[in-house]
Amino acid sequence: MKAVVQRVSRAAVRVDGAVVGSCGPGALVLLGVMKGDAEGEAERLADRVARFRFFRDAEGRMNESLLDQGGEVLVVSQFTLAADGRKGRRPSFDRAAPPALAEELYEHFVGRLRSLGLRVETGVFGAMMEVELTNDGPVTFLLEEPPPDAP
């Protein structure tokens, strides 16, 4: 499982021109689910995102987490994170989890963040979406939680 985590001042996602999810100061998480992922990966990655220290403390150092800051989270499914572009000129999506499993694990990830006390909004799984954000910093990280048998 992969997550692109961006510290944002604000973010919103639209489907057919209508805002379906938004957040204020906090994080935009683009989440990709890979073949072999399961609930364990979703829970571990959600815990890492919630506790990852990428917010400034009183001294300006990246020393606080979403939980410390009480930040909001917007989670958007992003199957293209599973792409393999090492060969040719077109990405392969063979590593992406099947849609039914990906949606289940996406929802599990979101549920885990909520269970930790975070305010979480989402996009619409599988929809064509427009994502708008104001990256604060800019600060962007790629976090991965590979399945146990991954190389």
N, C-alpha and C positions, 0 to 999 in steps of 0.2 A: 504494500500500500504506500502511496506517495501523497505528500501534501506540499503544495506551495503555500507558504504562510507569509502574508504581507501585513506589516503594521500599517494601519490606515487611520486617517482622521474621520473618514466616512466611506461607505461603499453601498452600492445598490445593484440589484439585478432585476432586469425587466424581461417579460415574456409578452410578445405581441404588443409592445409599447406600454404595458402596465407594470408598475413596480410590484414585484411579488415578495421581495425580501430586501432588508436594508439594515445597516448598523451605523452607529456613531463611532467614537473612538474605540479602537480595538483591533480586530484582525479579520482579514478576508482569507479564507482557506479554500483553495482549489484542491479537490480530493480526487485522486485516481485510484481505482481498485484493480488489482492485478490477479491473474490466475493464481490459485494457491492461497489467496488471502482468506481469512476466517475471522470470526468474532474476536479472537485474541489479538490479532493485528489491529483491528479497529479500536479496541479498548486501549491498547498500549499507545497507539499513535494519538488518540484523543487525549490521553493523560499527558503525553509529551507536549502536545500543542498547548494545553491548559497551563502547564507548569514551565514551559520554555521561557527563559528570561531574556526577552528582547524589547522590553520597555524601559525607558529611562527612570532612574531613581532620583532622589532629591539632588544628588551630585552630578546628574547627567550621564551616568554610566548605565549600560544595559544590565540591569540587575533585578528587574521585576517582571512578573509573569502576568498573563491575563487574569489569573485568580487574584494576584496581589492588587492589580489595578482596577478590578471590577469591570474589565473591558467587555465589549460586545463582540459577537462573532457572526459573520456571514459565511456559510458553507455552501459551495457550489460544486456540483459534480463535474469532473473534467476527465473524461475517458482518454483524451489525447495525451495525458501524462504517461500512459502505458505504451506510447508509440516507440518504435525502434526505427531510427533513421540512419542506421549505419551502412545500409546497402541501398544502392540506387538513388532515385530522386523522389520517391514517394514513400511515406512512412508505412510501416507495417503495424497493425494493431493486434497481432496474434497474442500478445502478452496481456491484453485487457480481459478482465473477468466477464463472463456472460452477463447480459443486462439484468436478469432477474437477481442473480447473486450480488452484482455490484450495487443494485438499489437497496437490497437488504442490508449490506454492510455499510453503505452510505448512511442509511437511517440509524443503524446501530452506533456509528461514529457520532452522529448528531445527538442521539439519546444519551450517550456517555458524557458528552460535553455538558448537556443540560443537567444530568445527574450530579455533576460537580458544582452546580450552582451558577453556571454561565447563562446569560441571555443569548440565545442562538436563533438566527433566522436562516432560511435556506432559499435556494433557487428551486426550480422544478426539474426533477430528475428526468433526463432524456430529452428535454425541450431545447429548442434553439433559443439561447439566452443572450442578452446584452449585459455585460458587467461593466460597471463604472466605479472607479475608485480614486481616492486621493491618498497616495502612498505617503506615509509619514516618515521621512528620512532622506531618501528612500531606504526602507528596510525590508528585505525579502530573503526568505530561507526555504530550502528544499529539505524536508524531513521525510525519511523513509522508515518503514517498519516491514522488513522482508519476512515472508513466511519462514518457518523453521527450517525447511529443506532447501531454501534458496542459496545459491553460491555466494 
